[in-house]
Amino acid sequence: MIAIPAVDLRAGRCVQLVGGDYAQERVRLDDPVEVAREWVRTGFARLHVVDLDAATGRGSNRALVRELLREVAREGAGAVPVQVGGGVREEEDIAALLDDGAAAVVVGTRAVEDAHWREAMALRYPGQLVLAADVRGRQVVTRGWSATSAHDVTDLVRACDGLPLAALLVTAVQLEGRMAGTDLPLMEELAAEAAVPLLASGGVATLDDLRALAHRGAAGAVLGMALYTGALDARHTAEEFGA
């Protein structure tokens, strides 16, 4: 299993939110590109970048994303794959991010709400899209976690069976940033159900949490608050789960 540091962008800064709540910002760092470089120097072999402003309709960090990809995903021998999401709701968004150097594009709201678009994009960009299923409990939430869809996450996973997705990213939003443990039963269920690799997110606080996810079939875990606060030792995490 691979551990993937998250670089969440808000108003040009790298941030970490508690429970997906914009009013509960716990971490704010001024130079997201340098943050990304540091994760690579530490030994992590993949990064997860999200434009929170684009996801919630508050603005865009597109130029910053482009710079980050140029500096981290295209720096020759030291380059690492970067998956990018947040507000990706048109095909031109996907194409632009891939052209800029993203290894994969994370699609959420429109891919959840529009099955025809989801299928068309998956077939047009095989192996290059990560489907983000953000959940509270078992219900999928969209539009930057502000809207609850009618989808149980298992139904969504089954509806994607046969699509050539790169991965399924499941975030337990209610656990985001709380470092109180992840939803192991749900992640185990979805890892068994999904036909593509499962990436888990939300609540990871310890190496034992990561080991438990690996034991339950997760292919990767996206890490945020635990790395940024030092609850997880970054170098030890990269050594055990960096690739």
C-alpha positions, 0 to 999 in steps of 0.5 A: 500500500502507498501513502500519498500526502495531500496538498490542499489549496485554499487562497494560494496556501496549503491548508488542512481542514477539520471535518471538511469545514472551512471554518475549521482550518487548522494548518496554513502554510504559505508555499504549497510548491515547497510543501510538495517538494518537501514531501518528495524529498522525504521519500513519498512517491506520489502526491494528491493535490486538491483545489478546495476553492474550485471544488466549492465555487469560491475561486481557483488556484489553477495557476498554482496547480500548474506551477506545482505540476511543473516543479514536482511532476516534471522535474526530470529524475526527481519527478513523482506522479501527482493526481489533481482534483477539485472542481473538475466538471468539464472535459476541458478541465481534465485535458488541461490538467493532463497536459500540464503534467498530472498523472491522474485527474480526480473527478467528483461532483459531476462524475457522481451526479452524471453517469453518462458523463462519468462513463464517457470521460472514463472511456476517453481517458482510460486509466487516468481518472480517479473517482472521488466518493466523499462520504458521510457515513455511507451517503455520498456528498458532493459540491465540496461536501455541501450537498448530500446525494441520493447515492449509497457509496456501494451503489456508486461503486457498483455502477462504476463496475467495468469502467477503466478508472485509475482508482476509487478514492473514498474520503470519510468526510466526518473523520477528516482532520480529526486523527481519530481513526478511519472507517475500517469496516467501510473501507474493507467492504469497498476494497472488496467491492471495487474493481479498481484500486481503493484509496482511503482517506479520512481519520488516519493518525498512526502507522497502525491505522495504515497497516490496518487499511493495508490488511483490509485491501486498500491500495493507498491512503491519502494523508493530511492532518496527521502528517502536517501536525507530526502525529505521523512521522513523515520519514518513517511513513515514507519508508514503510508506505512510500511506494 
